[in-house]
Amino acid sequence: MIILENTITDAIAEKLKKHHELYPEIPVKAEYWESIASQSLNVNDWVPNKHNPNEDFRTKVEGIKKPSLKAGVIVENILSFSSHRMSKFSELSEMTNFLDTRDYDSYLFLSRNENKSFKYHYSVGYMNSKKWKYSELSWEPIIGVKGKTKGKQQGWKGEGLNGKIKVKIQFKMSNQLWVDVDTSLITIVKEIFI
């Protein structure tokens, strides 16, 4: 069982507020989220832009000892985030095998909620990284519908868990993986309003 103590989530909230004091127009994404999380979780060996495909850093928190940190956006109960670029693979089976063999144990999310009442509404949450296997999703090609791409394959899309997980692999973006996950699969531990 994962326990993110109040001292950790309060530290995250404080660091988010400080970020917005310095950069009021820039939301916290990517390496900024990793830096805030590493400081809040007392991780001493985090290296920016390390890009280890198996973990962003190690913690002592049970259940998120080897997390993959993701900054995303929540719209209507769907959290969207980007993940691995897989341009070195040409076949879907190679891509799904790569994704299924990552050994991080969890996702640790900082999500921005599209809420007009506050400039920034963040949610801190986590999810076990093994809720689905990419190789077991229902996959089909993405076919272009207009212009130069009309009728040509542009990537892959997959779906699973009764529609609660939807993914896309975009060829034009270095085979970038995009993930949409229903927030019912995520444990939200802190809401932060700025």
Stockholm file with secondary structure:
# STOCKHOLM 1.0

chainA/1-194         MIILENTITDAIAEKLKKHHELYPEIPVKAEYWESIASQSLNVNDWVPNKHNPNEDFRTKVEGIKKPSLKAGVIVENILSFSSHRMSKFSELSEMTNFLDTRDYDSYLFLSRNENKSFKYHYSVGYMNSKKWKYSELSWEPIIGVKGKTKGKQQGWKGEGLNGKIKVKIQFKMSNQLWVDVDTSLITIVKEIFI
#=GR chainA/1-194 SS CCCCCHHHHHHHHHHHHHHHHHCTTCCCCHHHHHHHHHHHTTCSCCCTTCCCTTCSCCCSSTTCSSEEEEEEEEETTEEEEEEEECTTCCSHHHHHHHHHTCCCCEEEEEEEECCTTSSCEEEEEEEETTSCCGGGSEEEEEEBCSGGGBTSEEEEEEEETTTTEEEEEEGGGTTEEEEEEEGGGSEEEEEEEC
#=GC SS_cons         CCCCCHHHHHHHHHHHHHHHHHCTTCCCCHHHHHHHHHHHTTCSCCCTTCCCTTCSCCCSSTTCSSEEEEEEEEETTEEEEEEEECTTCCSHHHHHHHHHTCCCCEEEEEEEECCTTSSCEEEEEEEETTSCCGGGSEEEEEEBCSGGGBTSEEEEEEEETTTTEEEEEEGGGTTEEEEEEEGGGSEEEEEEEC
//
